[in-house]
Amino acid sequence: MKKVLYLLLVAAIISSCNSKPEAPHYVIKGKLIGADSITFILQKRETGKFVRLDSALVVKGEFKIEGGSVKYPDKVYLFQKNKKGGLAFYLENADITITGSIDSLANAKVTGSNTQDEFMAYQDSLKPFDKRIAKLEEEYEAIKKTGDKAKIDEFEKSNVSNFDKIDDEQKLYNKKYISNHSKSFITPSILINLSYELDAAEIEAVISTMDTTVTKVTVIKDLQARVAVMKTVAIGQKAPDFTQNDVNDKPTSLSSKIGKSKLLLIDFWASWCGPCRAENPNVVKVYNEFKNKGFDVFGVSLDRKKEDWLKAIENDRLTWTHVSDLKFWNNEAAKLYAVNSIPANFLLDEKGIIIGRNLRGEALANKVKEVLGGK
């Protein structure tokens, strides 16, 4: 009997020595009220495109996705097949649980991911900024309801600086957060959102504060590639030429417009872009005031449907030259100029040198006045 026990013990020891520990991997378990016979797709974003990682069928509100090992915590998206909207969260090698309702998937609770917990804490830290903005917006809406144009104009003039101040404070906060959390894997997403308002040198400066373990992630590599393009269209550089069809399907190049005016504004916009449409009246005002003094506009649309593009041109009274390849965010000129958000613009002198970028509101009028003169 002792011999048998001894042999069993030896066998157990040998077995434990030969077995390999389970490799770190992720397991996602979900329980969503109201979901049944639904397919979920798990994706992540790379180089501007969604890459499918896995999928799962929801049965009676429950699903499970078990994948391999991820190199680092990464932001992923859980979508309901053939439907817009979804849940964004940080995936890492851990047991992750998602609970909530199918009717509000974006607000589902995610537990088990330390990186997700860190991101939620960061989101909470932004609430003071959100509250200040919300208060100003509530005041603005209340004044607009009165219909008193004088009061509306007064509020807009007196509070533009307040909105800008809050925005600048939040930008500074985000920069400091990234610097103070150099090893955090939520910082790439923070920087991506911040980067739309930064130039190439500023983006590089923020990246330099990050730990090398973080700068190796795909998001930062993609951003560094964009920075390289941004440098080619920085102030002081000659604007790269491109050709796209105008509203009459005639190929029209940027170079054909350079030199015909003292200043040329390349204006990236789209009919579906609310902020673009809101900015259009300002561009029209500057154009009408200075078109006889040497100012012109070259509109580049990121539209997909020609009829929407043409209708917006007519409705907004945009009487300058317009071009588009109707490729939406894949617009070749937008890629050439590293345009990742609109409205966006580049102001060129008569030699085609970029002397200003992303000039909106009074900033555009002031720059044109500075160069061309005026009241």
N, C-alpha and C positions, 0 to 999 in steps of 0.2 A: 504493500500500500504506500509506504514511504517512497519507494522507487517511482511509482506512478505519479505521485504528487510532485516529486523532484523533476520528472520529465515534463510535466505540464508547466511547471514554473520556468524551466529552461526555454520551452517553446514560446511562452508568452514574452520572455525577455528578448529572444531572437526576433520575434514578430515586431515588437515595439522598436527595436533598433533598425529594422529594415524599412518600416513604414515612414513615409515622408509627411511632414506636417502640411496641413491643408494650406494652399496658397491664399493670400488675402484676395478677397473678391467682394462684389457687392450683391446684396439681395434686397429687392424692393417689394414690399407687400402693401397692397392697397385695399381699403374698404370704403367704398363710396355709396352713399345712399342714392337710390334711384337708378343705379347703373346695372344693366344686364344685357348680355349678348352684344357687348360693345368691344371694338378693338381699339386698344391704345397703342400709339407709336411713341417710342422713346428716341429722341434725336438730340444732336448738339450742333452748334453752328461753327463752321470752318470756312474761312475765306469767303464770307458773305453768303454761304449756302448751308442748308440744313443737311446733315449727314445722319442717316438712320443707324441707330445702335441696336434696337431690339423692338419687339412688339409683344402684346399679351392680350388675351381674350378675357373680358370681365364676365364672370358668371355669378349671378345673385349678389352683385355688389363687390365681389372680391377678385383680386388678381395677384399674380406673382411674376416678377422678372428677376431671374438670377443670371448674372453675367460674369465675365472674367474679371481680371484685375485691372484697375485704372492706374495710370502712372502718377496722377495727381488729382486732387479734387477739382472738378470741372462743372461749369454751369450747363445743365441739360434742360430739355423741354419735353413734357408729357402732353401729347395731343390726342384728342379723340379723332379717329380716322374720318376724313372727309368733312371735318368741322374746323372752323377758325377758333383761335383762342386756346389756351392751355395753361399748364402749371410749369413755372420755371423754378428750379431748385438746384442745389449743389450735390453732385453725385461723388461719393468716395467709397473706399473699400469698407463697408459697414452694413449692418442690418438696418434698412431704412423703412419707415412706415409712413404711409400716406392715408389720411382720413379726412372725410368731408362729404360733400354732396356733388353729384354730377352736374347739378344746375349752377354751381359756383366753383368749378374745378380750379380756377386761378387762385382761389382763396383757401384751398385745402391745406391742412396742417401737415407739416413734414417733420418727423422726429427721427433721431438716430444718426444724423449727419452733423458733426461738430462744426463743419464749415457753414452749413445752412444756419445753424444757431448763431454763428458769428455774423452772418449776413443780416439776419433778422434784428440783431442788436444794433448793427450799423443803421438799418432802416429806421429804427426807433430814435436813433440819435439825430436824424434829420427832421424829426417832427416839429421842433421849434421853428425851423425855416418854413416848413409847409404851413404852419399856423399863421405866420406873419403874412405870407403870400395870400392865404385864404381870406384873411381879414381885409386886406386891401381890395381883393376881388369882390368880396361881399359889399363893401362900401361903394365900389364902382357900379355894380349891378343895381344897387339901390338908387344911386343918382341917375343912372340911365332910365330907370322906370319913371322918373319924374318928367322926362322929356324936355327938361330945361337945358338947352344947348349950351348956354353960357356956363352953367355949373358943370356940365360934362367936360367942356373944353378946359375949364379951370382945374378940375380934378386930374385930367390927363396930363396937363403941363406940370402941375405941382407934384405928381406922384411917379413920373417916369424915373426920376432919380432914386426914389424909394425902392421901386422894383429892381433897378440896376444894382442898388446897394446890397439888397438881400442876395441877389444872384452872385455878386462878387464875393460876398462873405461865404456863401456856400461853396464856391469854387476853391477859395482859400482853405476852407475846412477839409474838402476832399483831398487837396494836395497834401495837407498836413497828416490826414488820416493814412494815406498811402505811405508817406515817409515814416510815420510812427508804427506802422504795421508792415514792415518790409518783407516779412515772410508769409504774409497772409495771401491765400489764394482767391480771396474775394476782390483784391485790389485790381486785377486785370479788368473786371467788369466795370468797376468804378472809373478807371482810367478811360475805358472806351467811351463811356457817356461824357466824361469830361473833355475828351480829345476833340469833340466837334467844335469847341470854342477856343482851342489852343492852336498855336502855330507849331511848326516842326521842332523848333528849338525848345519850346516849352514842354512838348511831349517827351522829348529826349531827356530833359532835365528831370522830369517826374520818374521816368523809367530808371534813371541812374540811381534813384533812392531805393529801388526794389532789390531784394535779395536775388542772387543768380538762380536759385531754385524756382523762383517765380517767373523770371524773365525768359525761361526756356519754354513756357507754355505756349500753345498754338496762338492764343489770342494776342499775346505780346509780339510774337513773331510776325503775325499778320499786320499788327499796328506799325511795327518797325518798317515793314515793306511799304505801307502807306506813307510813312514819314519820308521815305526815300523819294517817293513821287511828289510829295508836298514841297520838298526842297527845290524841285524843278519848276514849281510855279509860285515860289516865294516872291515877296516884294524885291524888286531889283533884277529879276530874271525876265528874259524875253518870253512872251507868251507863246506856247507851242501852237502850231497851226493845226487845224482840222477842217474837214468838209462834211456837211450834212445837207439834206434837202430842205428847201424853204417851203412855204405854204403852197407853192405851185409845183412842188416836186422838182425844182431846179437845184442841182448841186451848188452850194454856196460855201465858200471858204472864209475862215476868219481873216486870212491874209488879204482877201479882196476888200475888206473894210478898213484895215489898218492904213493910216496915212491920209485917209479922206476926211478925218476930223482930228481935232487936237486931243480929244479924249474919247475913248470908247469903253463902254461898260459891257462886259460879258455877263449876262444875267441868267443864272440857272434857276429854273422854276418849273411849275406844272399846274395844270388846271385843277388837279385833285388836292393840291397843297394849300391848306387854309392859311398858314402864315405867309405864303407867297402871294396869295390873292389879297391879303390884308396889306402887304407891302407895295403892291402894284400902284395904288394911287400916289404914293410918295415918289416912285420912279417916274410916273407920268408927269407929276408936277415939276420935278427937276428937269426932265426932258423938254417939256414945253417952255420952261424958263430959259434954258441954255442951248437949245438945238441950233439957234442962229448964231451962237457964239463959239461953236465948235464941239458940242457934246452930242454923242450918238450912243445908241444901245444896240447890242447884238444878243437877242434872246435865244436861249437854248432850253428847249422843253424836255422834261423827263416823262412825257405823256406816253400812253400806249395806244389811245384811239385818236385818230386825226380829227374826227368831228368834235370831240371834247376840247382839244387843243385850239381849233379854229374858233369855236364858240367863246372860249375864255378870252382869246385875243380881241374878239369883237366886243364882248361885254365890258372888258376892262379898258377898252380904248387904247390898246398898245400898238401904236402906229409906226413902230420901227421894224427892222428886219428880224425875222424869226426862222430858226431851223430846228430840226429834230430828226432822230433816226427811229423814234417811236419804240424804243427798247426799254422804257421804264428805268429802273435802277441800273440796267446794263448799258445805258447810254455811253457810247464810246468817248465822247467829249468829257462827260462827267468823270469817267475813269482816268482820263488823261490829266485832269485837273484835281484829282483826289477829292472829288465832291462826294461826301457821304451824308449830307443833310442839306435841305433847301428851305428857304431861299439861300443862295450863295452867289457871290459876284466877285469879279476881278476888274479893276479899273486900269486901263492901259493908256500910255501917252501916245503921241503920234508916231513913235518909232516901234510901238508894240511892246514896250517895257512895262511890266506890272508895277504900278505905283500905289495901289491900294487894294484891299480885299475885304469882302463881307461888310461893306459900308451900307448901313441901313438908316432909315429915318433922317434925322438932321445931319448925321455923320456924312451921308452921301452929298447932301446939298452943300455942307461946309467945305468938303474936299474939292468939289467942282468949283465953288466960288473962289477957293484959294488959288486954284490953277488958272481959271478963266477970268476971274474978277466978277464983280457984281455987287448988288446991294446986300 
